[in-house]
Amino acid sequence: MLTTRRTLLYCLLPLLISFAIYAVFRSPDTIVNQVLLAFWPAKPPMLHLPQAAWFVYNLPGALWLFAFLWIGTLSASRRLTLLPLVLALGIEAVQMLHFTDGTFDPLDVLFYLLALGAFAALGGLAKQTPAAVAETTTEPIMRHLSKRYKLAMAVFVAMVLLSDVWVK
């Protein structure tokens, strides 16, 4: 289980950094910034980093994926730990097939894999204690998920959809 320090460091900090990058460097036309403008009408001016486009366009996705991989460790089911990675790569596949307004970017896939590597290097793929694993029962998996995990996954999906899949 995540300790409070790890939760702050591995979950909240990457999400806050990702949000800050969106708020300061991304177009006001992204839905994330439209939502931000609804709550904070005085959005700071958009800054430009043409030499570091990866910082603006690829790093935020890797940061939220890293955070939600750690949130995935809250699940009692080991099978769901990598669900955020599957969703992120699925979004890229959907973009590659032109089913959304988003644009497929191989650098996104690379940054997702780097996030997975960081997650694994920090022990995210380590075996959970037997008390935390509830896969051996025959009950449906959804019964074993905590309300925090379900909320985290709902927030994850909303962030993915609002981040850069659909833009005005």
N, C-alpha and C positions, 0 to 999 in steps of 0.2 A: 504494500500500500504506500501511497505517497505521503510523505511527511509534509507538514505545513511549509517548511523551507523549500522543499523540492517543488511543491505545488506552485509557490510563488515564483521560483526561479525557472522551472521548466514549462510551466503553463501560462501564468499571467504575464510574465515579462516578455516572452516572444509575441504574445497577442498584443500587448501594448505597443511594442516597437513596430509591429506590422501595421497597426492602426495609425500610428504616428506617421509612418511612411505614406500611407494612403492619404491622410489628411493634409500633408504638406506637399507631397510631390505628384500625386495623381490628379487627373483631370476632374473638374467639378461635375462632369457628366456621369461619372461612375455612380452607381446607385448607393454605394457606401457614403460617398460625399453628399449625395442628395439627402440621405437620412441625417447625416451630420449637420447639414445646413438647416434642417427642420428644427433641430435642437440648439444649434449654435449659429445664429445668423451671420456672425462676424467671422467667417472662416478665414484663416490666415492666407496670405497670398501664396499661389502655387509657385514653388521653386523648381528649377530645372537642373538636372544632372546629366547632360548628354554623354559625358564620358563614362558614366556608370549606370547605364540603362538597366543592367542586371539588378542593381540595388533597388531601383524603383519598381521594376516589373516582375522579377523572379524571386528575390529574397522574401518579400511578404508572404508569398504562397508557401515557401519552405518553412517560414517561421510558424505560420498557423498550423501547418501539417505537423511539425515537431511538437507543438503544444498539444494538439489533439491526439497524437500518438501517445503522449504521456497520460492524457485524460483517459485514453482507451485502457490503460492499465487499471483503472478503477473497476472495470467490468470483472465479474467473477468468471467470465468465459474467456479463455486464452484465444479462442477462435476470433473474437471480436477486437483484439488488440490492434491488428493491422487494418481494420475497417477504414479508418481515415485515409490510409495510403491507397487502398482499393478505390475509394471514392474520388480521390484526387487524380489518380491515373485514369479513372473512368471519365471524369470531366474532360481531361485532355483528349481521350479517344473520341468523345462526342464532338469536341471542337474540331478534331482532325477530319471527322466525317461531315462537318458543316451542319450539324443539327442545332447549333446555337449561334448566337451573335459573337461568341468569343473566338479567339484566334489560337490555334494550336501552336505551341512553342516548345521545341525540343529542349530548350534551356530550362523550362519549367519542369520537365521530366527529370533532367539532371539534378536540379535543385531539390526535387522531391526525394530523389535517391540519396542525395547528400544529407537531407534531414533524417532519412531512415538510418543512414550510417551513424550520424551523431546520436540518435536515439539508441541504437544498438550499442555504441561505444560507451554510453553512460549507463548501461545496464537495463535498458527498457525491454529487452527481449529475454532477460533472465527468467528462469522458471519461478512461478509464483509459489507461495507456500500452499500445501495441500488444503488448508482451511479456506483459502481464497478461491480455490478452483471448484466449480460446481458443475463441471461438464459431465460427470459420471451419472447424473440422474437422467431419467427419461422424461422429465417435465420439459415443456417448451422453454427455449432459451430466454425469451422475453421476461419470464417470471423471475429469473435470476439477476436481472439488471437492476441496479439501484436507480432511484429517481434522479440522483445527481448524474449518473451516466447517461440516462435517457435525455435529460436536459442538455448535457454537454453535446451529445450527438445532434440534437435539434439545432443548437447554436452553431455547431460545425457546418451542418448542411446549409443553414441560412447564410453563414459567412461565405461559403463557397459560391452560392448562387448570387449573393449580393456583391462579391468582390470584383470579378471581372468577366463573368460569363455573360451577363446581360448588361449592356450599357445603352444609354439613350443615344 
